[in-house]
Amino acid sequence: MSFESMGLAPFLLRALTEQGYENPTPIQEQAIPLALEGHDLLAGAQTGTGKTAAFGLPLLQHLGTTPQPVNGPRRPRALILTPTRELAAQVHDSLRGYSKYLRIPSAVIYGGVGMGNQIDALRRGVDLVIACPGRLIDHLERRSVDLSGVEILVLDEADRMLDMGFMPSIKRILAKLPKQNRQTLLFSATFEENIKQLALEFMHNPKQVQVTPSNTVADTIAHRVHPVDGSRKRELLLHLLSADARVQTLVFARTKHGSDKLAMFLDKSGVKTAAIHGNKSQGQRQRALSDFKAGRVNVLVATDIAARGIDIDQLPRVINFDLPMVAEDYVHRIGRTGRNGSTGEAISLVAQDEAKLLRQIVRMLGRDMDIRDVPGFELQTPIRWGNSAPGKAEQPGGERAPRKSHARRPHPQGEAPRRAHAGPKKPGGGQRNAGPRQQQPSGGRRDGGQRRSSAPRQG
């Protein structure tokens, strides 16, 4: 299928061609025709699948081909809600590119900056508003925005908005929208019960599409785990980064304070580093992200929420300095590498107190991970995995093999590879508990070929 065969207007096709996009991604193939027909839509798609174009192109076609109501002041006709400032800015930039040959006045609304420019833009009149829920509520309370004319509503990354506690704000915003003659497009990485309940409340007979099964990751990503004493994590991270300082790396830390301390340590150690988290001003966050994308800094340290809208082409490596507390967040983190057929590395530094988190991640993924000691950073005390190692099947008869004393000695040729397996499935699809890790003869990364993306990737 091509964009031409989907019924998109010439002004959109021309813009897509000039940007080098020829063939739609799977989510675009499924979502665009349904959206163009006017259906409400529940779409399952993760970051990096091309979902911004999947909702953005039908939205722009509607605005570009349906006349603006002439009576009264100009009011927004389309509203896109996003969980973070970065994602709002990214979606706005993408839609401006797609609407190159249209005149679609728009405004992007988020916190962390003054309200003056946003109020001025809204007073001049816009057709499209892209907003974070909190700041949009501020404008509603000031009566600087009127949402009674919205014809299309998009909720982007709805699961993340609910995780961040935006449900009350979303319901307040929905109460200001027209209930009749409104099309709603909801995009989410998962369809958990709270998402379905929200959809039932405000959507009308939605069509559902799902292109990526929940909690799956690209096959081109090599997963690697380095056990390390917690006190030596920073030292090991510096060692890994220094091995090839030119490789752009996104590093995840658990807390804002931890992100700042880690970025300061790396910067003082000679690694060009920036940090991005919720306590940074919008200007600081945008500057850090643009410096990283442009290669002026090689390492970006981020928290989960702050990184939620980062979209970087060909990012080769993601490092989990701290494992996420929720296993599903591992998928969101590493989904920023290995996109559209390119290869990527996902490296996790795991201390004793994170053993349980690693087991949960491996079992959720249902796939192997390489576990390697780094020479010079071997654990003083082996990790106590408890009843089971991450994902390794129990030994026959319920007996667990004893850990061999040489299992943690450095490999003669460098890192000693082991494998943590997801474990064989029980009859009926369940997975058995995992047992101790065993030495494997090899554990190299899997390299896939690179190919150029031929469809819009934003979002």
Secondary structure, DSSP 8 states (H G I E B T S, - for coil): --SGGGT--HHHHHHHHHTT--S--HHHHHHHHHHHTT--EEEE--TTSSHHHHHHHHHHHHHHHS----SSS---SEEEE-SSHHHHHHHHHHHHHHTTTS---EEEE-SSS-SHHHHHHHHH--SEEEE-HHHHHHHHHHT----TT--EEEETTHHHHHHTT-HHHHHHHHTTS-SSS-EEEEEES---HHHHHHHHHH-SS-EEEESS-TT---TTEEEEEEE--GGGHHHHHHHHHHHTTTS-EEEE-SSHHHHHHHHHHHHHTT--EEEE-TTS-HHHHHHHHHHHHHTS-SEEEE-TTTTTT---TT--EEEESS--SSHHHHHHHHTTSSGGG--EEEEEEE-GGGHHHHHHHHHHHTS-EEEEE-TT---SS----TTS-TTEE--GGG------TTTTS-BTTBSEEEEE----B-TTS-B--EE--EE-S-------------S----
